[in-house]
Amino acid sequence: MLKSHELLGFMSPTLANEIFTFTHDEEKPTYRAVLQAVAEARHVRRVFLERQSRDQRHAAMAATLAKPSMDVAASTLLRIWLVKKHTAMLVDFLDALGIPNEKGVVEDLPGAVDDAKLKAAVDTLLARHPPEVVAVYLNAFNDMNTAHWVNLKAMLESDARLQLGGTV
């Protein structure tokens, strides 16, 4: 099971840039907070990063957020991106599992889910959404929630369609 900082380290630079661009354009307070955390971790002022080209800044942000000490900032970034940009995917997954949700957000998750339902839900996601985004979501879902489903963990470790950067 990958932590948020590991997800940012293993995902493609294209997807990382997409996440940063979306957050910059749609969720400015989150972007500024993450940028500030990156600046502090790099021992520079935020303005130093802001003056870089967006591609250069985003590459620096991805590299910094891939460090274990940056897991909270990485988690915040991924959570906002998933909930705000990929609501349909979250809803698809939870609906396929029969879990009541409000726009992909759940109060209480069951302690376990049926293997067949989980496989069908993952297959549905992979048919409707980009595989790399699905892999990031499912890893983040399993890491960020208190209900760690053993069968989802096993799928993430063994299903080639859910691998990021040839890892795990």
MDAnalysis code that builds the backbone (N, CA, C; Angstrom):
import MDAnalysis as mda
import numpy as np

u = mda.Universe.empty(504, n_residues=168, atom_resindex=np.repeat(np.arange(168), 3), trajectory=True)
u.add_TopologyAttr("name", ["N", "CA", "C"] * 168)
u.add_TopologyAttr("resid", np.arange(1, 169))
u.add_TopologyAttr("resname", ["MET", "LEU", "LYS", "SER", "HIS", "GLU", "LEU", "LEU", "GLY", "PHE", "MET", "SER", "PRO", "THR", "LEU", "ALA", "ASN", "GLU", "ILE", "PHE", "THR", "PHE", "THR", "HIS", "ASP", "GLU", "GLU", "LYS", "PRO", "THR", "TYR", "ARG", "ALA", "VAL", "LEU", "GLN", "ALA", "VAL", "ALA", "GLU", "ALA", "ARG", "HIS", "VAL", "ARG", "ARG", "VAL", "PHE", "LEU", "GLU", "ARG", "GLN", "SER", "ARG", "ASP", "GLN", "ARG", "HIS", "ALA", "ALA", "MET", "ALA", "ALA", "THR", "LEU", "ALA", "LYS", "PRO", "SER", "MET", "ASP", "VAL", "ALA", "ALA", "SER", "THR", "LEU", "LEU", "ARG", "ILE", "TRP", "LEU", "VAL", "LYS", "LYS", "HIS", "THR", "ALA", "MET", "LEU", "VAL", "ASP", "PHE", "LEU", "ASP", "ALA", "LEU", "GLY", "ILE", "PRO", "ASN", "GLU", "LYS", "GLY", "VAL", "VAL", "GLU", "ASP", "LEU", "PRO", "GLY", "ALA", "VAL", "ASP", "ASP", "ALA", "LYS", "LEU", "LYS", "ALA", "ALA", "VAL", "ASP", "THR", "LEU", "LEU", "ALA", "ARG", "HIS", "PRO", "PRO", "GLU", "VAL", "VAL", "ALA", "VAL", "TYR", "LEU", "ASN", "ALA", "PHE", "ASN", "ASP", "MET", "ASN", "THR", "ALA", "HIS", "TRP", "VAL", "ASN", "LEU", "LYS", "ALA", "MET", "LEU", "GLU", "SER", "ASP", "ALA", "ARG", "LEU", "GLN", "LEU", "GLY", "GLY", "THR", "VAL"])
u.atoms.positions = np.array([
    [0.852, -1.174, 0.000],
    [0.000, 0.000, 0.000],
    [0.899, 1.238, 0.000],
    [0.641, 2.112, -0.934],
    [1.469, 3.301, -1.081],
    [0.905, 4.475, -0.288],
    [1.783, 5.208, 0.348],
    [1.420, 6.447, 1.030],
    [1.331, 7.564, -0.015],
    [0.743, 8.676, 0.374],
    [0.544, 9.795, -0.563],
    [1.853, 10.298, -1.157],
    [2.893, 10.420, -0.336],
    [4.172, 10.906, -0.877],
    [4.745, 9.916, -1.888],
    [4.516, 8.625, -1.666],
    [4.999, 7.622, -2.614],
    [4.210, 7.682, -3.922],
    [2.913, 7.923, -3.816],
    [2.092, 8.056, -5.030],
    [2.622, 9.176, -5.914],
    [2.939, 10.310, -5.299],
    [3.478, 11.422, -6.091],
    [4.843, 11.079, -6.676],
    [5.608, 10.276, -5.986],
    [6.917, 9.884, -6.493],
    [6.853, 8.884, -7.633],
    [5.826, 8.021, -7.620],
    [5.728, 6.963, -8.620],
    [4.872, 7.327, -9.827],
    [4.000, 8.316, -9.696],
    [3.138, 8.653, -10.835],
    [3.945, 9.329, -11.938],
    [3.353, 9.349, -13.119],
    [4.036, 9.979, -14.251],
    [4.142, 11.486, -14.027],
    [5.194, 12.110, -14.563],
    [5.310, 13.564, -14.457],
    [4.098, 14.274, -15.076],
    [3.512, 13.677, -16.103],
    [2.343, 14.271, -16.751],
    [1.170, 14.346, -15.783],
    [0.907, 13.260, -15.057],
    [-0.197, 13.261, -14.099],
    [0.096, 14.203, -12.938],
    [1.320, 14.204, -12.442],
    [1.682, 15.118, -11.356],
    [1.441, 16.566, -11.791],
    [1.863, 16.898, -13.000],
    [1.660, 18.252, -13.511],
    [0.172, 18.567, -13.645],
    [-0.621, 17.580, -14.070],
    [-2.071, 17.773, -14.163],
    [-2.671, 18.102, -12.792],
    [-2.205, 17.409, -11.772],
    [-2.705, 17.650, -10.412],
    [-2.346, 19.061, -9.962],
    [-1.089, 19.453, -10.160],
    [-0.658, 20.791, -9.760],
    [-1.395, 21.872, -10.549],
    [-1.565, 21.663, -11.838],
    [-2.256, 22.644, -12.674],
    [-3.710, 22.788, -12.255],
    [-4.398, 21.669, -12.033],
    [-5.784, 21.731, -11.582],
    [-5.879, 22.490, -10.261],
    [-5.012, 22.162, -9.323],
    [-5.056, 22.811, -8.014],
    [-4.739, 24.298, -8.142],
    [-3.764, 24.629, -8.968],
    [-3.422, 26.039, -9.190],
    [-4.610, 26.808, -9.753],
    [-5.310, 26.203, -10.721],
    [-6.404, 26.888, -11.402],
    [-7.720, 26.882, -10.622],
    [-7.984, 25.810, -9.881],
    [-9.307, 25.635, -9.270],
    [-9.331, 25.707, -7.747],
    [-8.219, 25.453, -7.100],
    [-8.163, 25.398, -5.636],
    [-6.955, 26.174, -5.124],
    [-6.970, 27.475, -5.387],
    [-5.808, 28.313, -5.088],
    [-5.338, 28.254, -3.625],
    [-6.243, 28.263, -2.636],
    [-5.752, 28.188, -1.250],
    [-4.958, 26.899, -0.977],
    [-5.409, 25.794, -1.530],
    [-4.685, 24.531, -1.357],
    [-3.340, 24.604, -2.061],
    [-3.333, 25.132, -3.270],
    [-2.080, 25.250, -4.027],
    [-1.074, 26.099, -3.255],
    [-1.534, 27.245, -2.731],
    [-0.633, 28.131, -1.986],
    [-0.085, 27.440, -0.731],
    [-0.959, 26.706, -0.032],
    [-0.525, 26.011, 1.186],
    [0.510, 24.935, 0.868],
    [0.269, 24.178, -0.191],
    [1.223, 23.140, -0.588],
    [2.525, 23.780, -1.058],
    [2.430, 24.853, -1.819],
    [3.626, 25.551, -2.285],
    [4.434, 26.085, -1.097],
    [3.745, 26.605, -0.094],
    [4.424, 27.095, 1.111],
    [5.129, 25.953, 1.837],
    [4.475, 24.811, 1.939],
    [5.089, 23.642, 2.590],
    [6.334, 23.191, 1.827],
    [6.252, 23.214, 0.503],
    [7.401, 22.836, -0.329],
    [8.529, 23.851, -0.139],
    [8.202, 25.130, -0.131],
    [9.220, 26.170, 0.060],
    [9.929, 25.982, 1.402],
    [9.166, 25.725, 2.453],
    [9.768, 25.519, 3.773],
    [10.660, 24.284, 3.780],
    [10.227, 23.229, 3.145],
    [11.029, 22.004, 3.089],
    [12.323, 22.216, 2.316],
    [12.280, 23.104, 1.324],
    [13.466, 23.377, 0.506],
    [14.297, 24.536, 1.066],
    [13.826, 25.128, 2.157],
    [14.511, 26.249, 2.806],
    [14.661, 27.446, 1.875],
    [13.574, 27.748, 1.173],
    [13.519, 28.936, 0.318],
    [12.213, 29.667, 0.602],
    [12.143, 30.896, 0.146],
    [10.882, 31.621, 0.271],
    [9.939, 31.178, -0.849],
    [8.634, 31.245, -0.577],
    [7.646, 30.830, -1.583],
    [7.805, 31.621, -2.871],
    [8.149, 32.884, -2.773],
    [8.283, 33.730, -3.953],
    [9.376, 33.196, -4.891],
    [10.398, 32.554, -4.330],
    [11.449, 31.958, -5.157],
    [10.840, 30.911, -6.091],
    [9.951, 30.076, -5.559],
    [9.292, 29.063, -6.380],
    [8.287, 29.696, -7.349],
    [7.595, 30.707, -6.892],
    [6.589, 31.367, -7.733],
    [7.215, 32.037, -8.949],
    [8.463, 32.439, -8.852],
    [9.134, 33.110, -9.972],
    [9.659, 32.124, -11.015],
    [9.673, 30.843, -10.690],
    [10.105, 29.828, -11.648],
    [8.999, 29.603, -12.673],
    [9.370, 29.053, -13.819],
    [8.338, 28.684, -14.787],
    [7.432, 27.654, -14.128],
    [6.207, 27.570, -14.575],
    [5.261, 26.643, -13.956],
    [5.756, 25.194, -14.059],
    [6.322, 24.815, -15.208],
    [6.835, 23.452, -15.365],
    [7.976, 23.167, -14.388],
    [8.878, 24.112, -14.246],
    [10.010, 23.951, -13.335],
    [9.515, 23.895, -11.883],
    [8.589, 24.767, -11.529],
    [8.020, 24.796, -10.176],
    [7.315, 23.487, -9.862],
    [6.509, 23.001, -10.807],
    [5.757, 21.769, -10.570],
    [6.681, 20.557, -10.448],
    [7.756, 20.541, -11.205],
    [8.732, 19.453, -11.084],
    [9.380, 19.487, -9.694],
    [9.712, 20.681, -9.228],
    [10.300, 20.823, -7.886],
    [9.298, 20.422, -6.808],
    [8.041, 20.790, -6.997],
    [7.010, 20.419, -6.035],
    [6.846, 18.903, -5.983],
    [6.813, 18.259, -7.143],
    [6.646, 16.799, -7.188],
    [7.815, 16.107, -6.495],
    [9.022, 16.561, -6.770],
    [10.204, 15.948, -6.158],
    [10.189, 16.114, -4.640],
    [9.793, 17.274, -4.171],
    [9.771, 17.528, -2.730],
    [8.637, 16.769, -2.057],
    [7.462, 16.763, -2.672],
    [6.309, 16.086, -2.073],
    [6.465, 14.564, -2.075],
    [7.429, 14.036, -2.796],
    [7.680, 12.593, -2.827],
    [8.483, 12.126, -1.614],
    [8.872, 13.043, -0.738],
    [9.651, 12.688, 0.456],
    [8.706, 12.333, 1.610],
    [9.095, 11.353, 2.431],
    [8.231, 10.924, 3.548],
    [7.782, 12.054, 4.475],
    [8.638, 13.020, 4.707],
    [8.278, 14.118, 5.607],
    [7.173, 15.005, 5.032],
    [6.881, 14.853, 3.751],
    [5.884, 15.693, 3.089],
    [4.553, 14.961, 2.889],
    [4.352, 13.844, 3.584],
    [3.161, 13.029, 3.355],
    [1.864, 13.781, 3.644],
    [1.836, 14.619, 4.657],
    [0.603, 15.354, 4.980],
    [0.244, 16.315, 3.851],
    [1.211, 17.049, 3.353],
    [0.948, 17.977, 2.246],
    [0.548, 17.211, 0.986],
    [1.226, 16.097, 0.716],
    [0.902, 15.279, -0.460],
    [-0.515, 14.717, -0.331],
    [-0.866, 14.280, 0.853],
    [-2.200, 13.730, 1.103],
    [-3.281, 14.785, 0.889],
    [-3.043, 15.978, 1.378],
    [-4.002, 17.073, 1.201],
    [-4.194, 17.371, -0.278],
    [-3.096, 17.474, -1.002],
    [-3.150, 17.756, -2.428],
    [-3.950, 16.688, -3.171],
    [-3.641, 15.416, -2.923],
    [-4.335, 14.327, -3.616],
    [-5.812, 14.269, -3.246],
    [-6.110, 14.448, -1.980],
    [-7.501, 14.398, -1.523],
    [-8.345, 15.474, -2.214],
    [-7.838, 16.701, -2.249],
    [-8.565, 17.807, -2.893],
    [-8.751, 17.517, -4.379],
    [-7.695, 17.089, -5.048],
    [-7.764, 16.793, -6.484],
    [-8.775, 15.693, -6.766],
    [-8.748, 14.639, -5.995],
    [-9.680, 13.531, -6.230],
    [-11.127, 13.952, -5.972],
    [-11.373, 14.599, -4.848],
    [-12.750, 14.963, -4.489],
    [-13.309, 16.039, -5.418],
    [-12.489, 16.990, -5.803],
    [-12.972, 18.099, -6.633],
    [-12.992, 17.783, -8.129],
    [-11.973, 17.078, -8.623],
    [-11.895, 16.829, -10.065],
    [-12.474, 15.481, -10.475],
    [-12.368, 14.489, -9.631],
    [-12.751, 13.127, -10.016],
    [-13.929, 12.590, -9.207],
    [-14.865, 13.463, -8.921],
    [-16.057, 13.070, -8.169],
    [-16.773, 11.904, -8.842],
    [-16.892, 11.938, -10.155],
    [-17.602, 10.871, -10.883],
    [-16.947, 9.515, -10.645],
    [-15.626, 9.478, -10.594],
    [-14.927, 8.220, -10.355],
    [-15.188, 7.722, -8.934],
    [-15.148, 8.613, -7.974],
    [-15.412, 8.224, -6.593],
    [-16.824, 7.671, -6.450],
    [-17.786, 8.344, -7.073],
    [-19.181, 7.901, -7.030],
    [-19.328, 6.546, -7.727],
    [-18.703, 6.382, -8.898],
    [-18.751, 5.105, -9.618],
    [-18.282, 3.956, -8.731],
    [-17.170, 4.159, -8.040],
    [-16.592, 3.114, -7.205],
    [-17.513, 2.769, -6.034],
    [-17.934, 3.777, -5.314],
    [-18.763, 3.531, -4.132],
    [-20.138, 2.978, -4.511],
    [-20.712, 3.480, -5.594],
    [-22.005, 2.952, -6.057],
    [-21.879, 1.491, -6.477],
    [-20.792, 1.146, -7.169],
    [-20.589, -0.240, -7.601],
    [-20.456, -1.181, -6.406],
    [-19.965, -0.645, -5.289],
    [-19.834, -1.443, -4.073],
    [-21.105, -1.417, -3.220],
    [-22.070, -0.582, -3.619],
    [-23.305, -0.466, -2.850],
    [-23.131, 0.314, -1.559],
    [-22.157, 1.228, -1.529],
    [-21.889, 2.033, -0.332],
    [-22.527, 3.404, -0.515],
    [-23.478, 3.756, 0.377],
    [-24.108, 5.073, 0.276],
    [-23.051, 6.183, 0.399],
    [-23.189, 7.193, -0.464],
    [-22.220, 8.286, -0.452],
    [-22.888, 9.569, -0.904],
    [-22.240, 10.654, -0.603],
    [-22.695, 11.956, -1.058],
    [-21.596, 12.561, -1.911],
    [-21.769, 12.480, -3.227],
    [-20.784, 12.963, -4.190],
    [-19.410, 12.352, -3.950],
    [-19.391, 11.054, -3.652],
    [-18.139, 10.334, -3.481],
    [-17.541, 10.398, -2.095],
    [-18.235, 11.038, -1.170],
    [-17.752, 11.158, 0.203],
    [-18.613, 10.282, 1.101],
    [-17.958, 9.555, 2.006],
    [-18.635, 8.588, 2.871],
    [-18.330, 8.903, 4.323],
    [-19.344, 8.790, 5.165],
    [-19.139, 8.971, 6.602],
    [-18.459, 7.752, 7.217],
    [-19.055, 6.569, 7.015],
    [-18.523, 5.336, 7.592],
    [-18.398, 4.265, 6.521],
    [-17.209, 3.740, 6.375],
    [-16.976, 2.655, 5.428],
    [-17.136, 1.311, 6.144],
    [-17.615, 0.308, 5.423],
    [-17.660, -1.020, 6.027],
    [-16.238, -1.529, 6.263],
    [-16.097, -2.430, 7.218],
    [-14.784, -2.987, 7.540],
    [-14.209, -3.860, 6.447],
    [-15.083, -4.400, 5.591],
    [-14.640, -5.267, 4.497],
    [-15.685, -5.218, 3.388],
    [-15.274, -5.592, 2.187],
    [-16.194, -5.704, 1.055],
    [-15.989, -7.056, 0.385],
    [-17.026, -7.513, -0.284],
    [-17.008, -8.785, -1.001],
    [-15.999, -8.736, -2.145],
    [-15.240, -9.813, -2.317],
    [-14.221, -9.889, -3.370],
    [-14.809, -9.663, -4.761],
    [-15.930, -10.317, -5.048],
    [-16.536, -10.201, -6.381],
    [-17.013, -8.775, -6.646],
    [-17.627, -8.153, -5.641],
    [-18.081, -6.758, -5.798],
    [-16.895, -5.826, -6.019],
    [-15.828, -6.056, -5.259],
    [-14.646, -5.206, -5.393],
    [-14.035, -5.341, -6.783],
    [-13.891, -6.566, -7.255],
    [-13.330, -6.791, -8.596],
    [-14.185, -6.115, -9.657],
    [-15.512, -6.254, -9.544],
    [-16.422, -5.625, -10.504],
    [-16.309, -4.098, -10.438],
    [-16.192, -3.554, -9.234],
    [-16.072, -2.102, -9.067],
    [-14.776, -1.586, -9.692],
    [-13.691, -2.302, -9.483],
    [-12.401, -1.893, -10.054],
    [-12.446, -2.008, -11.573],
    [-13.039, -3.079, -12.080],
    [-13.178, -3.238, -13.532],
    [-13.994, -2.095, -14.134],
    [-15.047, -1.683, -13.439],
    [-15.878, -0.559, -13.886],
    [-15.047, 0.719, -13.959],
    [-14.265, 0.979, -12.914],
    [-13.422, 2.185, -12.903],
    [-12.423, 2.171, -14.056],
    [-11.782, 1.039, -14.249],
    [-10.764, 0.944, -15.307],
    [-11.372, 1.080, -16.704],
    [-12.634, 0.713, -16.854],
    [-13.306, 0.852, -18.154],
    [-13.708, 2.301, -18.425],
    [-13.946, 3.067, -17.359],
    [-14.472, 4.428, -17.510],
    [-13.461, 5.549, -17.304],
    [-12.348, 5.245, -16.655],
    [-11.397, 6.298, -16.259],
    [-9.970, 5.882, -16.607],
    [-9.057, 6.856, -16.733],
    [-7.664, 6.533, -17.053],
    [-7.054, 5.623, -15.977],
    [-6.379, 4.548, -16.388],
    [-5.834, 3.584, -15.428],
    [-4.910, 4.195, -14.366],
    [-4.074, 5.140, -14.748],
    [-3.162, 5.736, -13.770],
    [-3.935, 6.517, -12.711],
    [-4.980, 7.219, -13.116],
    [-5.809, 7.968, -12.166],
    [-6.530, 6.988, -11.235],
    [-7.027, 5.880, -11.787],
    [-7.685, 4.853, -10.975],
    [-6.705, 4.286, -9.954],
    [-5.487, 3.991, -10.393],
    [-4.476, 3.440, -9.485],
    [-4.155, 4.416, -8.358],
    [-4.033, 5.689, -8.681],
    [-3.769, 6.698, -7.646],
    [-4.949, 6.751, -6.681],
    [-6.163, 6.782, -7.213],
    [-7.350, 6.851, -6.361],
    [-7.439, 5.657, -5.418],
    [-7.307, 4.462, -5.946],
    [-7.473, 3.270, -5.106],
    [-6.381, 3.169, -4.041],
    [-5.161, 3.530, -4.395],
    [-4.097, 3.557, -3.386],
    [-4.375, 4.617, -2.322],
    [-4.785, 5.799, -2.754],
    [-5.098, 6.870, -1.804],
    [-6.292, 6.476, -0.938],
    [-7.298, 5.889, -1.547],
    [-8.491, 5.445, -0.828],
    [-8.097, 4.472, 0.281],
    [-7.275, 3.504, -0.049],
    [-6.892, 2.494, 0.934],
    [-5.977, 3.072, 2.008],
    [-5.158, 4.043, 1.655],
    [-4.241, 4.650, 2.620],
    [-4.934, 5.656, 3.528],
    [-5.843, 6.460, 2.978],
    [-6.421, 7.569, 3.730],
    [-7.619, 7.193, 4.597],
    [-8.184, 6.027, 4.379],
    [-9.359, 5.637, 5.143],
    [-8.983, 4.706, 6.289],
    [-9.797, 4.742, 7.338],
    [-9.530, 3.883, 8.487],
    [-9.831, 2.422, 8.186],
    [-10.730, 2.168, 7.250],
    [-11.044, 0.797, 6.858],
    [-10.065, 0.373, 5.775],
    [-9.067, -0.395, 6.154],
    [-8.085, -0.891, 5.184],
    [-8.541, -2.277, 4.744],
    [-9.048, -2.355, 3.527],
    [-9.581, -3.612, 3.019],
    [-8.444, -4.498, 2.538],
    [-8.354, -5.682, 3.117],
    [-7.292, -6.626, 2.777],
    [-7.352, -7.016, 1.301],
    [-8.569, -7.222, 0.785],
    [-8.688, -7.636, -0.616],
    [-8.307, -6.502, -1.578],
    [-8.559, -5.251, -1.205],
    [-8.129, -4.130, -2.050],
    [-6.605, -4.019, -2.017],
    [-6.018, -4.182, -0.853],
    [-4.553, -4.153, -0.734],
    [-3.941, -5.229, -1.626],
    [-4.509, -6.420, -1.595],
    [-3.997, -7.521, -2.421],
    [-4.121, -7.194, -3.906],
    [-5.246, -6.597, -4.289],
    [-5.432, -6.205, -5.693],
    [-4.406, -5.161, -6.119],
    [-4.186, -4.175, -5.263],
    [-3.229, -3.113, -5.582],
    [-1.820, -3.667, -5.755],
    [-1.510, -4.712, -5.005],
    [-0.172, -5.299, -5.085],
    [-0.010, -6.263, -6.257],
    [-1.116, -6.874, -6.709],
    [-0.981, -7.940, -7.710],
    [-1.523, -7.612, -9.100],
    [-2.466, -6.694, -9.210],
    [-3.098, -6.397, -10.497],
    [-2.214, -5.431, -11.288],
    [-1.685, -5.901, -12.399],
    [-0.773, -5.097, -13.221],
    [-1.411, -3.796, -13.699],
    [-2.744, -3.777, -13.848],
    [-3.433, -2.571, -14.315],
    [-3.392, -1.455, -13.287],
    [-3.083, -1.786, -12.036],
    [-3.112, -0.809, -10.951],
    [-1.715, -0.412, -10.471],
    [-0.699, -0.716, -11.247],
    [0.671, -0.409, -10.863],
    [1.075, 0.978, -11.358],
    [1.844, 1.656, -10.557],
    [2.382, 2.961, -10.911],
    [3.880, 2.838, -11.107],
    [4.376, 3.312, -12.200],
    [5.816, 3.358, -12.436],
    [6.542, 2.033, -12.280],
    [5.837, 0.942, -12.504],
    [6.457, -0.374, -12.414],
    [6.858, -0.769, -11.015],
    [6.167, -0.226, -10.001],
    [6.533, -0.481, -8.607],
    [5.586, -1.445, -7.952],
    [5.888, -1.714, -6.714],
    [5.108, -2.514, -5.774],
    [5.148, -3.990, -6.086],
])
